Amino acid sequence: MPHNVEIPDYVIERIMAKRGKLEVFNEFKAAKTAFLVIDMQNFYVAEVDTAISIVPNINRIASACREKGVPVIWVIMRCAEEEGAPSQWQLYHDYFFTEAKGRNHLAKLSPGNQGYEIYPDLDVKEEDRVVTKKRFSPFIVGASDLHDILQGMGVENLIVAGTATNMCSESTARDAMMLDYKVVMVEDANAARYDDDHLAGLTSFYQSFGDVRKTDDVIGMIK
């Protein structure tokens, strides 16, 4: 089922006091915009109802973006070069999991495992790009070549969707803003396992890093 949350009043009040308006960005020019879909892989989505619930909205945004010439980029986690190969993030797997869970995470997020594949109900087109990363954020130095790709395309604005809201989606969106991208996180096209986690990711981002908008608003702001 989808998240059923609202941005708390105190967050709205802090945003209004800080910048005098809720939305920093009124519109994004299509020629300078990209849509990033974060970690919508079987491992993260297939058994998580909240993540499954955002699939239609991601597909709607992706379709609208393609119609307007906005590139759709599927950013996915790759923990090893292939299933059975060494971890590309050894510290994370050694220290932040039990041994069994670490092996599971490493195996299922490596090419060759079904968990690594993008969730099948997502409408991935031939013209889309798929970018792999080896950290929560693709913008960390050495994590991916996403920043170079976007710079080569002349992208200045990013729409961010995916999972988990408070982990890889938020990490990506925050780092993008600090690299001078204008960023919107899509409230109903991001998901976490729990409502509180989803809300934590959105509210921390909203207060200092960018805008939080719903699917219909995001589609409407692409010009």
C-alpha positions in Angstrom: 0.0 0.0 0.0 1.2 3.6 -0.6 2.5 5.9 2.1 -0.2 7.9 3.8 1.7 10.8 5.3 1.7 14.5 5.2 4.6 16.9 5.7 4.3 18.2 9.3 3.2 21.7 10.0 6.4 22.6 11.8 8.4 21.7 8.7 6.2 23.8 6.5 6.6 26.7 9.0 10.4 26.4 9.0 10.5 26.3 5.2 8.3 29.4 4.9 10.4 31.2 7.5 13.6 30.4 5.8 12.8 31.1 2.2 9.4 32.7 2.1 7.8 30.1 -0.2 7.3 26.3 -0.4 8.7 25.8 -3.9 12.0 27.1 -4.9 11.6 25.9 -8.5 8.5 26.8 -10.5 9.4 25.1 -13.7 12.2 23.0 -15.3 13.2 23.4 -18.9 13.0 20.0 -20.5 16.3 20.4 -22.4 18.2 20.9 -19.1 16.3 18.2 -17.0 16.8 14.5 -16.3 14.6 12.0 -14.4 16.6 9.7 -12.1 15.0 6.5 -10.8 16.9 5.1 -7.9 17.4 1.4 -7.0 14.0 0.1 -8.2 15.5 -3.4 -8.4 13.8 -6.7 -7.4 15.9 -6.9 -4.2 14.5 -3.6 -2.9 11.0 -3.7 -4.5 9.6 -7.2 -5.0 8.5 -7.8 -1.4 7.9 -4.2 -0.2 4.3 -3.0 -0.7 5.2 0.7 -0.5 7.9 0.3 -3.2 5.5 -1.6 -5.5 2.9 1.1 -5.0 5.0 3.8 -6.6 5.6 1.9 -9.8 2.6 3.5 -11.6 3.7 7.0 -10.7 7.3 6.3 -11.8 6.0 5.0 -15.1 3.8 8.1 -15.6 6.6 10.5 -15.0 8.9 8.5 -17.2 6.4 8.6 -20.1 5.8 12.3 -19.7 9.5 12.9 -19.6 10.1 11.0 -22.8 7.4 12.9 -24.6 9.1 16.2 -23.7 12.6 15.0 -24.5 13.7 14.5 -20.9 16.1 11.6 -20.5 15.1 8.8 -18.1 18.0 7.3 -16.2 17.7 4.1 -14.1 20.3 4.2 -11.4 20.9 0.8 -9.8 23.1 -0.7 -7.1 25.9 -3.1 -8.2 27.8 -4.6 -5.3 30.2 -6.7 -7.3 31.2 -7.1 -10.9 29.3 -10.3 -11.1 27.7 -12.8 -8.7 30.4 -14.5 -6.6 33.0 -11.7 -7.2 34.4 -9.6 -4.3 32.4 -6.7 -2.8 33.0 -3.3 -4.3 32.1 -1.9 -0.8 33.9 -4.1 1.6 33.5 -1.9 4.6 29.7 -1.9 4.3 29.4 -5.6 3.9 32.0 -6.4 6.7 30.6 -4.1 9.3 27.0 -3.3 8.8 25.5 -6.7 8.4 25.5 -10.1 10.0 27.6 -12.4 8.0 24.6 -14.2 6.4 22.8 -10.9 5.6 26.0 -9.4 4.1 26.4 -12.4 1.8 22.8 -12.2 0.8 23.0 -8.4 0.1 26.2 -8.9 -1.9 24.9 -11.8 -4.0 21.5 -10.4 -4.8 22.8 -7.0 -5.9 25.3 -8.4 -8.3 24.8 -9.0 -12.1 23.6 -12.5 -12.7 21.2 -12.6 -9.8 17.5 -11.9 -10.2 17.6 -9.5 -7.3 19.8 -7.2 -9.3 17.3 -6.7 -12.2 15.0 -3.8 -12.4 11.5 -4.6 -11.2 9.6 -6.0 -14.2 6.5 -3.8 -13.9 8.6 -0.7 -14.5 8.4 0.5 -18.1 12.1 0.7 -19.2 12.5 1.8 -22.8 15.4 1.3 -25.2 16.2 5.0 -25.3 16.6 5.1 -21.5 20.0 4.9 -19.8 21.0 2.5 -17.0 23.8 3.7 -14.7 25.3 1.4 -12.0 26.6 2.7 -8.7 28.5 1.2 -5.8 27.5 3.6 -3.0 24.2 4.9 -1.8 24.8 8.1 -3.8 26.0 7.9 -7.4 27.6 11.3 -7.0 30.2 10.2 -4.5 33.6 10.3 -6.2 34.2 6.9 -7.8 30.7 5.6 -7.2 29.5 6.0 -10.8 29.9 8.1 -13.9 26.5 9.7 -13.6 27.8 13.3 -12.9 29.9 13.2 -16.1 27.0 11.8 -18.1 24.7 14.6 -16.9 27.3 17.3 -17.5 27.8 16.0 -21.0 24.1 16.3 -21.6 23.9 19.8 -20.3 21.6 18.8 -17.4 21.0 21.3 -14.6 17.7 20.0 -13.1 16.9 16.6 -11.6 13.7 14.9 -10.7 14.4 12.1 -8.2 12.2 9.0 -7.6 12.8 5.5 -6.2 13.7 3.7 -3.0 14.5 4.0 -0.3 13.3 7.6 0.3 15.6 8.2 3.3 18.6 6.2 2.1 19.7 6.1 -1.6 17.0 8.5 -2.9 17.8 11.2 -0.3 21.6 10.6 -0.5 21.4 11.1 -4.3 19.2 14.2 -4.1 21.3 15.9 -1.4 24.6 15.3 -3.2 23.1 16.5 -6.4 22.1 19.8 -4.9 25.6 20.2 -3.4 26.9 19.8 -6.9 24.6 22.7 -8.0 21.8 20.7 -9.6 18.3 22.0 -9.0 16.5 19.0 -7.5 12.9 17.9 -6.8 12.1 14.7 -4.9 8.7 13.2 -5.9 6.7 12.6 -2.7 4.5 9.9 -4.2 7.2 8.3 -6.4 9.6 7.6 -3.6 9.1 4.9 -1.0 10.6 3.5 2.1 9.6 0.4 4.0 8.0 2.4 6.8 6.0 5.7 6.8 8.3 7.3 9.4 11.4 6.6 7.3 9.8 8.0 4.2 8.8 11.1 6.0 12.2 11.6 7.6 13.8 11.5 4.1 11.4 14.0 2.6 11.4 16.5 5.5 15.2 16.7 5.9 15.6 17.2 2.1 12.8 19.7 1.9 14.1 22.0 4.5 17.5 22.8 2.9 18.2 20.9 -0.3 15.3 21.2 -2.8 11.6 20.8 -3.4 9.2 18.0 -2.6 6.3 17.7 -5.1 3.7 15.1 -6.1 3.7 13.3 -9.4 1.1 15.5 -11.1 2.9 18.7 -10.0 6.3 17.4 -11.3 4.8 16.5 -14.7 3.2 19.9 -14.9 6.5 21.8 -14.1 8.4 20.4 -17.1 8.3 22.9 -19.9 
